[in-house]
Amino acid sequence: MSIKLAASSAVRKAATCGALAVAALTLSAAPALADAPTVVKGPDARGDISYAACPGGTHLIGGGYSWNPIYTNGGSPSDTVDINSPSGAKANTWAAKAHKGVIAAYALCAKD
């Protein structure tokens, strides 16, 4: 499984399994934990779009995905991530879609 963030291309390329927790801690300018961003996980989706929506009183500041790609018999990945961006159809929501494998969207949400 891999987790990717899309706040910037550098973050997206360097993200690992612990990236969401690290991003949530480093994006908070205030020392109080009450002001830390909230991470919301969307449902797992196979070949469909996973949506992660920010709760009321928060707004979307970034997002990403966790992905279990499909592999060939030789062990090479045989899958692509088709969507990893804010949703165009749903406000305050991150969307992620894998071509074949299982994917879950993550939304990074800050208080209004």
N, C-alpha and C positions, 0 to 999 in steps of 0.2 A: 504494500500500500504506500502511496506517496501523497503528501499534502502540499498543495501549491497555493500561494497567495498571489493576487494580481494587483496589489496596490502600486507596484512599479515593475518594469521588466526585470530589473536586477533582483528584486525580492522574489518574483515569480520563478526565476531560474535557480535561486539559491535555497528555496524553501525545503525544509525537511519535516519529519513527523512532529517535531517540537516547535515548528515555526509559528503556529497560531498562538500558542501560549507565550512565546517570546515577543511576538508582535503586540499582543494585548498588554504586556507589561511595559514595553518600550514606547508605545504610542501614547501612554498616559503621561501628560506633563505634570499633573498634580500628584503629590505623594499619597493622597488618600485613596484607599482601595475602592471607595464608593464611587469614584470618578473613573475607574478603569473601564475600558470598552468591554462590551458583552460579545461573546462569540455564540452564534446560533448555528446549529447543524440542521440541514435539510434532510429529507428522507433519502435512503439509498434508491437509485434508479438505474435500471439496465437498459441502455439504448433509448432512454427518455430523459427529459429535463428534470433535474432536482432543483428545487427552490428553497432558499433559506431566507426567511423574512425577519426583519428587525421588529422587536416588540414596540408597542406604543410608548411614546416618550423618548424614543431613540431615533437616530438616523444612520443610514448606511455610510460607512467611511472606507470600506474595502471588503474583500472577500477572497475566496479561493475554493479549493476542492480537495477531497480525498478520493483516490482512484485505484481500483483493482483492474488493471487492463487484461485483455485476452492475449494469450501467448500462443505461438505456433508450436508444433511438435518439437522443433529445434530449440525452443526456449526464447526466441526473439519476440518482442512485443508486436502484436498484430492489431493495434487499436490506436485511436486518436481521440484527443479531447476536442470536441467541436465547439463548445461554448464554455467560456469562463469569464463572465462579465456581469455588471449590473443588469438586471432584467429590464428589457424594453417594455414588457407587458405588465409587470407588477411593480408598483412603487416600493421603494425602501427594501428591495429584495435582490439577493445575489442569485444568479443562475449558472448551472454547470451541466454539461451533457457530454457523455462519452459515446463514441460511435457504436461500440459493442459491449464494453465492460461495465462494471458497476461503479457508479460515481455518486458522491454526496456533496452538495454545495455547503459552503460555510459563509456566513455573513459576519462582518465585524461592525458592531454598532456602538455609537457614542451617544451619551445623553444629550437631549435637546437643550 
